[in-house]
Amino acid sequence: MTSVPPTERVSGRAWQALAVGAAGYVLFGFNSTATNLAFSAIGDDFTSASEGTLSWVASGYFVAAAAFLPLGGRLADRLGRRRVFQFGMAGFSASALLSAFAPTIWLLIAARVVQAIAGAMVIPASLSMILPEFPISRRSTAVATWAAAGPLSAFIAPSAASAMLAAMSWRWVYGISAPVAVITLLLSWVTVRESVGERNRNRLDLGGTALAVSAISLFIVGISQGSAWGWSSAATVLVIAQSFALGIVFVFRSVSHPAPLLNLTLLRVPAVAMANLANFFVSITSQSIWLIWPLFLLRIWEYDRTDVGLAITIGPTFAGPASLLGGRLADKYGQRWLMVGGSALSTCALIYGLFSLGAEPNYWLGLAPVIAGFGLGWGLSHPQMNSYALNHVPPENFGETNAAFNTVRNIAAAVGTAGGVAIVGSADRTDALAAFGRANTFFTVWVALAFVTLAVGTWRLEREGHRTPDRAAPAS
């Protein structure tokens, strides 16, 4: 039965809590997307920094978020979702000010890392603190509405960042987040009830956090510096080999630790494993391509920064409503075809871009269909992957499941950002158009792999008789 029973209606308090949680997600996403627009302006201020060093303003944010999101999820479930959310918002406000006033590129990178750690507290708590307010039959709507905050932040960021870059400075892009974070923190006191998850009092795996940070950071260093050092050089091979070695140690530690940083037992649930694999593939593209498109417009089509922001806005304009619509449709008809169909649309959009993007500016027939199609497909599919995973775990694991999903997403984003910047290279290279073509191919392949994973994975799960989220039994 697809209609929602009267007893399953959502309270006004639940919607208020959702609005506050989504606001936290908007801030996290805004600072990610706005950085993509400010990337060249930051480079203009810090002229001695190389492209590889500059890329850490974005990559460092993703690396820190990926490494600390599992810890944020564990802390939220253990110490209280609202408490951890508020602590993260306070840290986010302070680090936004540090970013705005950073006098050197390395202090800016350090401030961005601190901001990502604060965001890693906010993201898992922002969803897990609101889900207990919603009945199971309406959680797809809750997750999709919360996830729509991602496209909403991406919608706000290009125009807002472009206006600030044109009228003031890139520093305002970061400084504006501080007062908004404080207001969101204060609102959470009156709109969100405290909730906790597990009562496991084993010591948190702080050693696992150190291993995760080291492994991911070394891998990104290898990718971002590989073109400068040489892909087959001893330095590149050694750094990447060390990252894999530390990653293996981290996996073994997670298996044996009583309270691991990343609960790998969640991946034993086939639906969770499949959703996270597809999430990894698509997130290599979905986070970092928003950096490559502005660089393409600036370097190849020679747009000014204001026009770049307006040009990019069409993507989140489609992605936001698609996320909301996807949640409503998933509540009624299930998530399989939304995930598969949306990822197919994103793949087709990027394939079209391989043939439509050239040296001559042709926005409405060349780039606009690519950005709009990709945003629409992402909005329909990606939030449903998160919801699909969450609907296959008990409520006490919401925080760490959502943290794991966003950890995978941010690891992929760091890989994609480093890879994309390495492929595109510096602004003065002679084969810039060909380099952007290689970058577009790189991103298209990963989105296509996500589509194949979802198409084959959901078919196999259905064939093997696994319960799908829309048929899950309601809580007693």
Secondary structure, DSSP 8 states (H G I E B T S, - for coil): --S--GGG---HHHHHHHHHHHHHHHHHHHHHHHHHHHHHHHHHHSTTS-HHHHHHHHHHHHHHHHHHHHHHHHHHHHH-HHHHHHHHHHHHHHHHHHHHT--SHHHHHHHHHHHHHHHHHHHHHHHHTTGGGS-GGGHHHHHHHHHTHHHHHHHHHHHHHHHHHHHS-THHHHHTHHHHHHHHHHHHHHH----------S---HHHHHHHHHHHHHHHHHHHHHHHH-TTSHHHHHHHHHHHHHHHHHHHHHHH-SS-SS-GGGGGSHHHHHHHHHHHHHHHHHTTHHHHHHHHHHHTS---HHHHHHHHTHHHHHHHHHHHHHHHHHHHH-SHHHHHHHHHHHHHHHHHHHHH--SS--IIIIIHHHHHHHHHHHHHHHHHHHHHHHTTS-GGGHHHHHHHHHHHHHHHHHHHHHHHHHHH--TT-TTHHHHHHHHHHHHHHHHHHHHHHHHHHHHHHHHTT---GGG-----
